[in-house]
Amino acid sequence: MLQAQESPVHAGLRIDGARLWKSLMDLAKIGATQKGGVCRLAFTELDKQGRDLFVGWARELGCTIRVDAIGNIFARREGTRSDLPPVVTGSHIDMQPTGGKFDGNYGVLAGL
């Protein structure tokens, strides 16, 4: 049986589960529906509020922010070795009218 081995570069790297959960719940408050879902449609004021919250968190972590012409947010935090390619993750934080709290948001916030 193969055993997962931790890379020396990533030794000790852990996700703060409580922080991730809190971030997901804080973002889910923006556009929350009475049935426990979220409605935060793209290009609405609620979408802007969600994007602004994400950008604030990214900046607190030392990321630089770039937003393209259609509103995609690119948060970049320099690594310790600029000669290596970046690690990239992405998804979306806008929602379908009957989306759940984790629809897209988990992928974005887990990457952050």
Backbone as CSV, one residue per row, in Angstrom:
resi,resn,N_x,N_y,N_z,CA_x,CA_y,CA_z,C_x,C_y,C_z
1,MET,0.843,-1.176,0.000,0.000,0.000,0.000,0.887,1.237,0.000
2,LEU,0.548,2.182,-0.866,1.288,3.432,-0.916,0.863,4.329,0.231
3,GLN,1.823,5.019,0.781,1.512,5.984,1.827,1.822,7.372,1.305
4,ALA,0.940,8.286,1.631,1.160,9.677,1.238,2.385,10.202,1.966
5,GLN,3.240,10.879,1.235,4.412,11.465,1.850,4.322,12.974,1.725
6,GLU,4.655,13.642,2.780,4.599,15.093,2.801,5.860,15.651,2.153
7,SER,5.672,16.558,1.234,6.794,17.215,0.590,7.493,18.114,1.602
8,PRO,8.824,18.173,1.600,9.517,19.075,2.522,9.112,20.534,2.327
9,VAL,8.725,20.896,1.103,8.310,22.264,0.832,7.000,22.573,1.562
10,HIS,6.162,21.552,1.709,4.850,21.748,2.319,4.768,21.206,3.737
11,ALA,5.884,20.839,4.310,5.881,20.284,5.665,5.220,21.267,6.628
12,GLY,4.283,20.764,7.385,3.616,21.597,8.378,2.485,22.452,7.838
13,LEU,2.245,22.409,6.531,1.175,23.200,5.939,-0.163,22.582,6.322
14,ARG,-1.015,23.355,6.937,-2.321,22.869,7.379,-3.393,23.920,7.073
15,ILE,-4.578,23.449,6.789,-5.716,24.351,6.600,-6.322,24.614,7.961
16,ASP,-6.614,25.864,8.247,-7.295,26.236,9.473,-8.790,26.040,9.218
17,GLY,-9.303,24.872,9.589,-10.688,24.516,9.313,-11.687,25.483,9.910
18,ALA,-11.420,25.948,11.125,-12.340,26.888,11.775,-12.385,28.201,11.001
19,ARG,-11.227,28.679,10.531,-11.204,29.927,9.757,-11.919,29.756,8.423
20,LEU,-11.696,28.619,7.757,-12.367,28.360,6.483,-13.879,28.325,6.686
21,TRP,-14.335,27.619,7.714,-15.775,27.536,7.982,-16.354,28.928,8.261
22,LYS,-15.677,29.714,9.092,-16.150,31.066,9.410,-16.229,31.926,8.149
23,SER,-15.229,31.822,7.297,-15.239,32.589,6.045,-16.415,32.174,5.168
24,LEU,-16.652,30.870,5.060,-17.786,30.389,4.273,-19.102,30.915,4.832
25,MET,-19.255,30.884,6.145,-20.495,31.352,6.764,-20.644,32.872,6.660
26,ASP,-19.552,33.603,6.789,-19.607,35.060,6.637,-20.005,35.438,5.209
27,LEU,-19.441,34.762,4.228,-19.779,35.047,2.837,-21.225,34.649,2.547
28,ALA,-21.693,33.564,3.162,-23.063,33.087,2.940,-24.116,34.048,3.495
29,LYS,-23.731,34.927,4.403,-24.674,35.914,4.934,-25.076,36.930,3.864
30,ILE,-24.182,37.143,2.907,-24.444,38.128,1.848,-25.327,37.462,0.797
31,GLY,-26.587,37.848,0.774,-27.552,37.256,-0.145,-28.250,36.029,0.418
32,ALA,-28.174,35.828,1.736,-28.803,34.661,2.360,-30.304,34.644,2.099
33,THR,-30.837,33.452,1.867,-32.270,33.289,1.647,-32.923,32.700,2.893
34,GLN,-34.244,32.795,2.949,-34.977,32.283,4.113,-34.869,30.778,4.271
35,LYS,-34.599,30.058,3.191,-34.510,28.597,3.254,-33.087,28.107,3.517
36,GLY,-32.157,29.012,3.800,-30.794,28.606,4.130,-29.824,28.620,2.970
37,GLY,-30.287,28.976,1.797,-29.412,29.066,0.638,-28.868,30.475,0.470
38,VAL,-28.385,30.754,-0.723,-27.820,32.067,-1.026,-28.248,32.454,-2.438
39,CYS,-28.564,33.716,-2.613,-28.846,34.270,-3.934,-28.012,35.541,-4.078
40,ARG,-26.899,35.417,-4.778,-25.970,36.524,-4.972,-25.574,36.506,-6.457
41,LEU,-26.449,37.084,-7.274,-26.277,37.012,-8.720,-25.133,37.903,-9.193
42,ALA,-24.474,37.462,-10.250,-23.353,38.217,-10.820,-23.788,39.618,-11.217
43,PHE,-22.915,40.569,-10.978,-23.079,41.968,-11.361,-24.178,42.697,-10.576
44,THR,-24.569,42.152,-9.415,-25.528,42.832,-8.548,-24.768,43.461,-7.386
45,GLU,-25.472,44.269,-6.610,-24.864,44.878,-5.425,-24.417,43.801,-4.435
46,LEU,-25.200,42.725,-4.290,-24.801,41.642,-3.380,-23.519,40.961,-3.863
47,ASP,-23.404,40.770,-5.168,-22.183,40.207,-5.729,-20.998,41.109,-5.417
48,LYS,-21.180,42.411,-5.563,-20.112,43.366,-5.248,-19.709,43.267,-3.780
49,GLN,-20.698,43.155,-2.896,-20.391,43.027,-1.469,-19.580,41.763,-1.196
50,GLY,-19.947,40.649,-1.828,-19.200,39.401,-1.662,-17.786,39.512,-2.204
51,ARG,-17.639,40.123,-3.355,-16.318,40.307,-3.952,-15.449,41.218,-3.089
52,ASP,-16.058,42.287,-2.574,-15.304,43.202,-1.705,-14.822,42.494,-0.438
53,LEU,-15.668,41.624,0.123,-15.269,40.865,1.317,-14.084,39.957,0.998
54,PHE,-14.175,39.238,-0.127,-13.081,38.358,-0.542,-11.786,39.143,-0.767
55,VAL,-11.881,40.263,-1.460,-10.700,41.088,-1.729,-10.070,41.555,-0.417
56,GLY,-10.890,41.935,0.545,-10.369,42.339,1.853,-9.603,41.221,2.526
57,TRP,-10.164,40.012,2.507,-9.463,38.865,3.099,-8.149,38.593,2.381
58,ALA,-8.174,38.656,1.055,-6.966,38.387,0.275,-5.878,39.416,0.582
59,ARG,-6.257,40.670,0.674,-5.275,41.714,0.997,-4.707,41.533,2.395
60,GLU,-5.549,41.121,3.357,-5.059,40.852,4.718,-3.991,39.769,4.724
61,LEU,-4.063,38.847,3.762,-3.081,37.766,3.658,-1.880,38.149,2.799
62,GLY,-1.824,39.402,2.372,-0.681,39.879,1.621,-0.775,39.689,0.118
63,CYS,-1.963,39.461,-0.389,-2.134,39.275,-1.828,-2.264,40.615,-2.545
64,THR,-1.763,40.645,-3.762,-2.060,41.753,-4.658,-3.301,41.358,-5.455
65,ILE,-4.079,42.336,-5.849,-5.366,42.067,-6.499,-5.379,42.665,-7.891
66,ARG,-5.908,41.891,-8.826,-6.176,42.386,-10.178,-7.571,41.923,-10.541
67,VAL,-8.347,42.800,-11.150,-9.701,42.470,-11.597,-9.758,42.719,-13.096
68,ASP,-10.232,41.718,-13.848,-10.281,41.892,-15.302,-11.567,42.598,-15.727
69,ALA,-11.744,42.742,-17.032,-12.844,43.535,-17.581,-14.227,42.976,-17.249
70,ILE,-14.328,41.685,-16.961,-15.640,41.122,-16.625,-15.771,40.788,-15.139
71,GLY,-14.850,41.279,-14.342,-14.986,41.159,-12.898,-14.309,39.972,-12.246
72,ASN,-13.562,39.172,-12.997,-12.818,38.076,-12.369,-11.729,38.652,-11.484
73,ILE,-11.618,38.124,-10.275,-10.618,38.602,-9.318,-9.423,37.666,-9.348
74,PHE,-8.246,38.244,-9.453,-7.004,37.480,-9.401,-6.230,37.949,-8.178
75,ALA,-6.161,37.106,-7.161,-5.433,37.422,-5.936,-4.113,36.660,-5.991
76,ARG,-3.029,37.368,-5.841,-1.712,36.735,-5.945,-0.873,37.067,-4.723
77,ARG,-0.307,36.032,-4.140,0.627,36.205,-3.036,1.951,35.621,-3.476
78,GLU,2.981,36.437,-3.429,4.299,35.981,-3.856,4.765,34.829,-2.976
79,GLY,5.417,33.891,-3.595,5.993,32.763,-2.873,7.419,33.052,-2.462
80,THR,8.057,32.057,-1.911,9.448,32.227,-1.493,10.416,32.039,-2.649
81,ARG,9.927,31.474,-3.782,10.794,31.247,-4.938,10.117,31.768,-6.198
82,SER,10.572,32.904,-6.661,9.955,33.516,-7.841,10.314,32.792,-9.136
83,ASP,11.274,31.859,-9.090,11.653,31.122,-10.281,10.718,29.946,-10.570
84,LEU,9.792,29.660,-9.656,8.845,28.570,-9.857,7.513,29.118,-10.343
85,PRO,6.770,28.309,-11.097,5.455,28.781,-11.553,4.503,28.922,-10.365
86,PRO,3.505,29.788,-10.487,2.564,29.985,-9.376,1.620,28.800,-9.215
87,VAL,1.066,28.657,-8.036,-0.018,27.724,-7.787,-1.302,28.510,-7.978
88,VAL,-2.233,27.950,-8.734,-3.440,28.682,-9.090,-4.665,27.862,-8.691
89,THR,-5.671,28.530,-8.174,-6.958,27.907,-7.891,-8.034,28.908,-8.246
90,GLY,-9.228,28.439,-8.457,-10.270,29.392,-8.782,-11.638,28.763,-8.817
91,SER,-12.589,29.595,-8.868,-13.990,29.207,-8.945,-14.773,30.502,-9.043
92,HIS,-15.878,30.588,-8.364,-16.692,31.800,-8.414,-17.380,31.986,-7.075
93,ILE,-17.748,33.235,-6.760,-18.483,33.478,-5.519,-19.869,34.052,-5.785
94,ASP,-20.217,34.269,-7.069,-21.601,34.633,-7.362,-22.417,33.343,-7.349
95,MET,-23.722,33.460,-7.223,-24.564,32.283,-7.015,-25.700,32.222,-8.025
96,GLN,-26.233,31.018,-8.196,-27.502,30.844,-8.900,-28.616,31.314,-7.972
97,PRO,-29.798,31.612,-8.493,-30.874,32.102,-7.624,-31.191,31.166,-6.450
98,THR,-30.959,29.881,-6.609,-31.247,28.937,-5.525,-29.988,28.171,-5.113
99,GLY,-28.842,28.826,-5.161,-27.581,28.175,-4.831,-27.433,27.910,-3.343
100,GLY,-26.531,27.016,-3.039,-26.227,26.710,-1.647,-25.057,27.537,-1.151
101,LYS,-24.767,27.404,0.116,-23.687,28.179,0.748,-22.311,27.838,0.183
102,PHE,-22.164,26.652,-0.378,-20.842,26.189,-0.791,-20.640,26.206,-2.305
103,ASP,-21.667,26.541,-3.059,-21.616,26.548,-4.518,-20.557,27.532,-5.014
104,GLY,-19.399,27.020,-5.370,-18.318,27.873,-5.849,-17.478,28.467,-4.740
105,ASN,-18.116,28.857,-3.660,-17.402,29.533,-2.581,-16.316,28.661,-1.942
106,TYR,-16.602,27.383,-1.790,-15.616,26.516,-1.152,-14.314,26.495,-1.941
107,GLY,-14.407,26.381,-3.250,-13.202,26.346,-4.075,-12.381,27.613,-3.982
108,VAL,-13.050,28.732,-3.941,-12.349,30.024,-3.835,-11.699,30.164,-2.479
109,LEU,-12.466,29.948,-1.422,-11.945,30.191,-0.073,-10.936,29.134,0.361
110,ALA,-11.079,27.901,-0.097,-10.069,26.887,0.223,-8.742,27.255,-0.409
111,GLY,-8.786,27.811,-1.609,-7.559,28.268,-2.265,-6.917,29.430,-1.543
112,LEU,-7.730,30.298,-1.003,-7.200,31.450,-0.272,-6.544,31.008,1.015
